Amino acid sequence: MKRVLLVRLSAMGDVVQSLGAVRALHEARPDLELHFVTQTENAPLLERMPFLASVVMQQRKGSFGLLRSVYSRIRKLRCDVALDLQGNWKSAACAFLSGAPVRIGAAGPWRQEPLSRFLLTQRVAVDGPRHPALVALSVVRALAPAARALPPRLDSSEDEIAAASASVRAAGVDPDKPFVAVLLGRPGDPRSLQRDAALEAMTRGMPALAVLGPQRDGIVVPEGMPVLQQQRGQLRLLVALGEVLRRSGGEALGADQGPSHVVAATGARVSVLFGPQDPMRTAPPLARILQRTDPPACMPCRSMRCTHADGPVCMAFTERDGRVCPSPKWLESDA
């Protein structure tokens, strides 16, 4: 049996996007032993995936000794092939230091850091945009040409679902009836939902629940909206919340940020308001995508800081005012 190292270190949403390709690789090549390396905070996303033989966690920041320990563990796996699903220097270095004689990743135009391709032994072209799901699919097809374009899937245990339901109920919302989870991000991130979009969610005729990440500083929750705050290390709570929404007939409203990708991968209904980013490059395959009907000239923009004189005007719209964007054609395959 060949051992394969899959490298996708970050970010949360991109790790989720890569999982459809990983599942497709296992389906097409069950003879392969799959090992996944990712940053520690994203590792909970890989739980309940029996097709992964192991998960190696890498700290985002660490001393040289800590990094050497991680790479030593990867090397001890003695993988025959390393697949760089990310396309930057860190991921390519991880593949290189694994000792795998065959290292495959996307060709230069589809890499975040094109020169990192020189650490690979094989580079593949991507038939489409640099979407993390499409890049991952193209890379795994180097080993399994018949791999299908499957969407990412995250599931939860019944105990996790019960715990998430209890958290929703403790916040003041009945988890057994439809509700809308409003996924609020940091105000400093130009992709985050703005106040009007969150307020509109309260007019849908079902309870609205604000869902916050571990850092609440600076986030303004609309008055009267109950709050569920995910603590550090509780990423599985977010996964289970998606299943609670799916079972109750509820839905989530979010932006192009990690939590929206996580909840969408559970099969829950999710609407994502897109501002600066190009949906063709980052959209969750299973979500409903909306943009401003009158987008500013500066869109799309991949900057993490908005330089527009009036701030992130690209996100100054509500779901009611947005236009629905079509899904990229490659996402409409046999997924």
CORQUIQUI-V663801 format. One record per backbone hydrogen bond with DSSP energy under -0.5 kcal/mol. NH is the residue of the N-H (numbers start at 1). CO is the residue of the C=O. If there is no record, write none. Layout:
<<NH;CO> <NH;CO>>
This chain:
<<4;33> <5;81> <6;4> <6;35> <7;5> <7;83> <8;6> <8;37> <15;11> <16;12> <17;13> <18;14> <19;15> <19;16> <20;17> <22;18> <23;19> <24;20> <25;21> <26;22> <27;23> <28;24> <29;25> <32;29> <33;2> <34;32> <34;51> <35;4> <36;54> <37;6> <38;56> <39;9> <40;58> <42;39> <43;39> <43;40> <45;42> <46;43> <47;44> <49;46> <52;49> <53;34> <53;51> <54;34> <56;36> <57;55> <58;38> <67;63> <68;64> <69;65> <70;66> <71;67> <72;68> <73;69> <74;70> <75;71> <76;72> <77;73> <77;74> <78;75> <80;3> <81;3> <82;102> <83;5> <84;82> <84;104> <85;7> <85;83> <86;7> <92;88> <93;89> <94;90> <95;91> <96;92> <97;93> <98;94> <99;96> <100;95> <102;80> <103;101> <104;82> <105;122> <106;84> <107;124> <110;107> <111;108> <112;87> <113;87> <116;113> <117;114> <118;115> <119;116> <120;117> <121;103> <122;103> <124;105> <128;126> <131;129> <132;281> <135;131> <136;132> <137;133> <138;134> <139;135> <140;136> <141;137> <142;139> <143;140> <144;140> <147;144> <150;148> <154;265> <161;157> <162;158> <163;159> <164;160> <165;161> <166;162> <167;163> <168;164> <169;165> <170;166> <171;167> <172;169> <173;168> <175;173> <177;174> <180;207> <181;179> <181;251> <182;180> <182;209> <183;181> <183;253> <184;182> <184;211> <189;186> <190;188> <192;189> <197;194> <198;194> <199;195> <200;196> <201;197> <202;198> <202;199> <203;200> <204;201> <207;178> <209;180> <210;226> <211;182> <212;210> <212;228> <216;214> <219;216> <221;219> <225;222> <226;208> <226;224> <228;210> <230;212> <230;228> <231;229> <234;231> <237;234> <238;234> <239;235> <240;236> <241;237> <242;238> <243;239> <244;240> <245;241> <246;242> <247;243> <248;244> <249;245> <250;245> <251;179> <252;269> <253;181> <254;271> <256;273> <257;255> <260;257> <261;257> <262;258> <263;259> <264;260> <265;261> <266;263> <267;264> <268;263> <269;250> <271;252> <272;288> <273;254> <273;271> <274;272> <274;290> <279;277> <281;278> <282;278> <283;279> <287;284> <288;270> <289;287> <290;272> <291;323> <295;292> <299;296> <300;276> <301;276> <311;308> <313;311> <315;312> <316;313> <317;315> <322;318> <323;291> <325;289> <331;328> <332;329> <333;330>>
